[in-house]
Amino acid sequence: MNIEKEHWIDLYRAALLELDPEKLHQRIAEANNAIRMRVELLSMDSGGTPEERQALSDALRALETLRTMGSDRNSRS
C-alpha cells in the first residue's frame, strides 16, 4: 500500500471513529479532501484498481451520510 492510499484511509477511519461532535466536522473535511485528491491523482494517470476506485466512492458517500447525521445531531442539541 502506498503513502497516498494510506493517507486517505487513515483520515477516513479517523472521521468514522471520531466521537467528539466538535471535532467531527473537521475530521470529515480532512478525509473528504484527501479522498478527492486521491481520486484526482488516479484520474490523471489512470491508476488504481477498480476496488480502490469503488472504495473511494463508497467512502465519499459514507462521509456525506456521517456529515448529515452529525448536522442533524447538532441541530437537535
Rosetta blueprint (number, residue, H / E / L):
1 M L
2 N L
3 I H
4 E H
5 K H
6 E H
7 H H
8 W H
9 I H
10 D H
11 L H
12 Y H
13 R H
14 A H
15 A H
16 L H
17 L H
18 E L
19 L L
20 D L
21 P H
22 E H
23 K H
24 L H
25 H H
26 Q H
27 R H
28 I H
29 A H
30 E H
31 A H
32 N H
33 N H
34 A H
35 I H
36 R H
37 M H
38 R H
39 V H
40 E H
41 L H
42 L H
43 S H
44 M H
45 D H
46 S L
47 G L
48 G L
49 T L
50 P H
51 E H
52 E H
53 R H
54 Q H
55 A H
56 L H
57 S H
58 D H
59 A H
60 L H
61 R H
62 A H
63 L H
64 E H
65 T H
66 L H
67 R H
68 T H
69 M H
70 G H
71 S H
72 D H
73 R H
74 N H
75 S H
76 R H
77 S L
